[in-house]
Amino acid sequence: MSQFESEVGDAELDALFAQAREPNEADAGAAERFLAGHRVRVARTQAQIQTRPLWVRPRIPAKWLAAALASAAVIAGVGVLRPSLAPGDLPASAAYAAYQDALGEGW
């Protein structure tokens, strides 16, 4: 028999689990004490928030800042990666011009 096995039978375990699931007066008292304390804390927080001036209130995270930065990055990326709309040599004609300069006319 290992150290994890015990002498407790299945019927005794079932009885223990059933007893643990049944609410009793101690559970009800603990729940009422918790809820009473919770209500006091919520009321105190609400009173503190309502009595503060507007400029002292907690800051709201600026989620729009991340969206604006992401939009700026996309616009900058599109501006850099897209082909230039200005008239100019295409890469093939630029290569042709380089060969013509290096090798002379009629290469």
Distance bins in CASP14 RR format, pairs under 12 A and 6 or more apart:
PFRMAT RR
TARGET T0000
AUTHOR 0000-0000-0000
RMODE 2
METHOD distances of the structure
MODEL  1
1 7 0 0 0 0 1 0 0 0 0 0 0
6 12 0 0 0 0 1 0 0 0 0 0 0
6 13 0 0 0 0 1 0 0 0 0 0 0
6 16 0 0 0 0 0 1 0 0 0 0 0
7 13 0 0 0 0 0 1 0 0 0 0 0
8 14 0 0 0 0 0 1 0 0 0 0 0
8 15 0 0 0 0 1 0 0 0 0 0 0
8 16 0 0 0 0 1 0 0 0 0 0 0
8 17 0 0 0 0 0 1 0 0 0 0 0
9 15 0 0 0 0 1 0 0 0 0 0 0
9 16 0 0 0 0 0 1 0 0 0 0 0
10 16 0 0 0 0 0 1 0 0 0 0 0
10 17 0 0 0 0 0 1 0 0 0 0 0
11 17 0 0 0 0 0 1 0 0 0 0 0
11 18 0 0 0 0 0 1 0 0 0 0 0
12 18 0 0 0 0 0 1 0 0 0 0 0
12 19 0 0 0 0 0 1 0 0 0 0 0
13 19 0 0 0 0 0 1 0 0 0 0 0
13 20 0 0 0 0 0 1 0 0 0 0 0
14 20 0 0 0 0 0 1 0 0 0 0 0
14 21 0 0 0 0 0 1 0 0 0 0 0
15 21 0 0 0 0 0 1 0 0 0 0 0
15 22 0 0 0 0 0 1 0 0 0 0 0
16 22 0 0 0 0 0 1 0 0 0 0 0
20 27 0 0 0 0 0 1 0 0 0 0 0
21 27 0 0 0 0 0 1 0 0 0 0 0
22 28 0 0 0 0 0 1 0 0 0 0 0
23 29 0 0 0 0 0 1 0 0 0 0 0
23 30 0 0 0 0 0 1 0 0 0 0 0
23 31 0 0 0 0 1 0 0 0 0 0 0
24 30 0 0 0 0 0 1 0 0 0 0 0
24 31 0 0 0 0 0 1 0 0 0 0 0
25 31 0 0 0 0 0 1 0 0 0 0 0
25 32 0 0 0 0 0 1 0 0 0 0 0
26 32 0 0 0 0 0 1 0 0 0 0 0
26 33 0 0 0 0 0 1 0 0 0 0 0
27 33 0 0 0 0 0 1 0 0 0 0 0
27 34 0 0 0 0 0 1 0 0 0 0 0
28 34 0 0 0 0 0 1 0 0 0 0 0
28 35 0 0 0 0 0 1 0 0 0 0 0
29 35 0 0 0 0 1 0 0 0 0 0 0
29 36 0 0 0 0 1 0 0 0 0 0 0
30 36 0 0 0 0 0 1 0 0 0 0 0
30 37 0 0 0 0 0 1 0 0 0 0 0
31 37 0 0 0 0 0 1 0 0 0 0 0
31 38 0 0 0 0 0 1 0 0 0 0 0
32 38 0 0 0 0 0 1 0 0 0 0 0
32 39 0 0 0 0 0 1 0 0 0 0 0
33 39 0 0 0 0 0 1 0 0 0 0 0
33 40 0 0 0 0 0 1 0 0 0 0 0
34 40 0 0 0 0 0 1 0 0 0 0 0
34 41 0 0 0 0 0 1 0 0 0 0 0
35 41 0 0 0 0 0 1 0 0 0 0 0
35 42 0 0 0 0 0 1 0 0 0 0 0
36 42 0 0 0 0 0 1 0 0 0 0 0
36 43 0 0 0 0 0 1 0 0 0 0 0
37 43 0 0 0 0 1 0 0 0 0 0 0
37 44 0 0 0 0 1 0 0 0 0 0 0
37 45 0 0 0 0 0 1 0 0 0 0 0
38 44 0 0 0 0 0 1 0 0 0 0 0
38 45 0 0 0 0 0 1 0 0 0 0 0
39 45 0 0 0 0 0 1 0 0 0 0 0
39 46 0 0 0 0 0 1 0 0 0 0 0
40 46 0 0 0 0 0 1 0 0 0 0 0
40 47 0 0 0 0 0 1 0 0 0 0 0
41 47 0 0 0 0 0 1 0 0 0 0 0
41 48 0 0 0 0 0 1 0 0 0 0 0
42 48 0 0 0 0 0 1 0 0 0 0 0
42 49 0 0 0 0 0 1 0 0 0 0 0
43 49 0 0 0 0 0 1 0 0 0 0 0
43 50 0 0 0 0 0 1 0 0 0 0 0
44 50 0 0 0 0 0 1 0 0 0 0 0
44 51 0 0 0 0 0 1 0 0 0 0 0
45 51 0 0 0 0 0 1 0 0 0 0 0
45 52 0 0 0 0 0 1 0 0 0 0 0
45 58 0 0 0 0 0 1 0 0 0 0 0
46 52 0 0 0 0 0 1 0 0 0 0 0
48 56 0 0 0 0 0 1 0 0 0 0 0
48 57 0 0 0 0 0 1 0 0 0 0 0
48 58 0 0 0 0 0 1 0 0 0 0 0
49 56 0 0 0 0 1 0 0 0 0 0 0
49 57 1 0 0 1 0 0 0 0 0 0 0
49 58 1 0 0 1 0 0 0 0 0 0 0
50 56 0 0 0 0 0 1 0 0 0 0 0
50 57 0 0 0 0 1 0 0 0 0 0 0
51 57 0 0 0 0 0 1 0 0 0 0 0
52 58 0 0 0 0 1 0 0 0 0 0 0
62 68 0 0 0 0 1 0 0 0 0 0 0
62 69 0 0 0 0 0 1 0 0 0 0 0
63 69 0 0 0 0 0 1 0 0 0 0 0
63 70 0 0 0 0 0 1 0 0 0 0 0
64 70 0 0 0 0 0 1 0 0 0 0 0
64 71 0 0 0 0 0 1 0 0 0 0 0
65 71 0 0 0 0 0 1 0 0 0 0 0
65 72 0 0 0 0 0 1 0 0 0 0 0
66 72 0 0 0 0 0 1 0 0 0 0 0
66 73 0 0 0 0 0 1 0 0 0 0 0
67 73 0 0 0 0 0 1 0 0 0 0 0
67 74 0 0 0 0 0 1 0 0 0 0 0
68 74 0 0 0 0 0 1 0 0 0 0 0
68 75 0 0 0 0 0 1 0 0 0 0 0
69 75 0 0 0 0 0 1 0 0 0 0 0
69 76 0 0 0 0 0 1 0 0 0 0 0
70 76 0 0 0 0 0 1 0 0 0 0 0
70 77 0 0 0 0 0 1 0 0 0 0 0
71 77 0 0 0 0 0 1 0 0 0 0 0
71 78 0 0 0 0 0 1 0 0 0 0 0
72 78 0 0 0 0 0 1 0 0 0 0 0
72 79 0 0 0 0 0 1 0 0 0 0 0
73 79 0 0 0 0 0 1 0 0 0 0 0
73 80 0 0 0 0 0 1 0 0 0 0 0
73 81 0 0 0 0 0 1 0 0 0 0 0
74 80 0 0 0 0 0 1 0 0 0 0 0
74 81 0 0 0 0 0 1 0 0 0 0 0
74 82 0 0 0 0 0 1 0 0 0 0 0
75 81 0 0 0 0 0 1 0 0 0 0 0
75 82 0 0 0 0 0 1 0 0 0 0 0
76 82 0 0 0 0 0 1 0 0 0 0 0
79 85 0 0 0 0 0 1 0 0 0 0 0
83 90 0 0 0 0 1 0 0 0 0 0 0
83 91 0 0 0 0 1 0 0 0 0 0 0
84 90 0 0 0 0 0 1 0 0 0 0 0
84 91 0 0 0 0 0 1 0 0 0 0 0
87 93 0 0 0 0 0 1 0 0 0 0 0
88 94 0 0 0 0 1 0 0 0 0 0 0
88 97 0 0 0 0 0 1 0 0 0 0 0
89 95 0 0 0 0 1 0 0 0 0 0 0
89 96 0 0 0 0 1 0 0 0 0 0 0
89 97 1 0 0 1 0 0 0 0 0 0 0
89 98 0 0 0 0 0 1 0 0 0 0 0
90 96 0 0 0 0 1 0 0 0 0 0 0
90 97 0 0 0 0 0 1 0 0 0 0 0
91 97 0 0 0 0 0 1 0 0 0 0 0
91 98 0 0 0 0 0 1 0 0 0 0 0
92 98 0 0 0 0 0 1 0 0 0 0 0
92 99 0 0 0 0 0 1 0 0 0 0 0
93 99 0 0 0 0 0 1 0 0 0 0 0
93 100 0 0 0 0 0 1 0 0 0 0 0
94 100 0 0 0 0 0 1 0 0 0 0 0
94 101 0 0 0 0 0 1 0 0 0 0 0
95 101 0 0 0 0 0 1 0 0 0 0 0
95 102 0 0 0 0 0 1 0 0 0 0 0
95 107 0 0 0 0 0 1 0 0 0 0 0
96 102 0 0 0 0 0 1 0 0 0 0 0
96 103 0 0 0 0 0 1 0 0 0 0 0
96 104 0 0 0 0 0 1 0 0 0 0 0
96 105 0 0 0 0 0 1 0 0 0 0 0
96 106 0 0 0 0 0 1 0 0 0 0 0
96 107 0 0 0 0 1 0 0 0 0 0 0
97 103 0 0 0 0 0 1 0 0 0 0 0
97 104 0 0 0 0 0 1 0 0 0 0 0
97 107 0 0 0 0 0 1 0 0 0 0 0
98 104 0 0 0 0 0 1 0 0 0 0 0
98 107 0 0 0 0 0 1 0 0 0 0 0
99 105 0 0 0 0 0 1 0 0 0 0 0
99 106 0 0 0 0 1 0 0 0 0 0 0
99 107 1 0 1 0 0 0 0 0 0 0 0
100 106 1 0 0 1 0 0 0 0 0 0 0
100 107 1 0 0 1 0 0 0 0 0 0 0
101 107 0 0 0 0 1 0 0 0 0 0 0
END
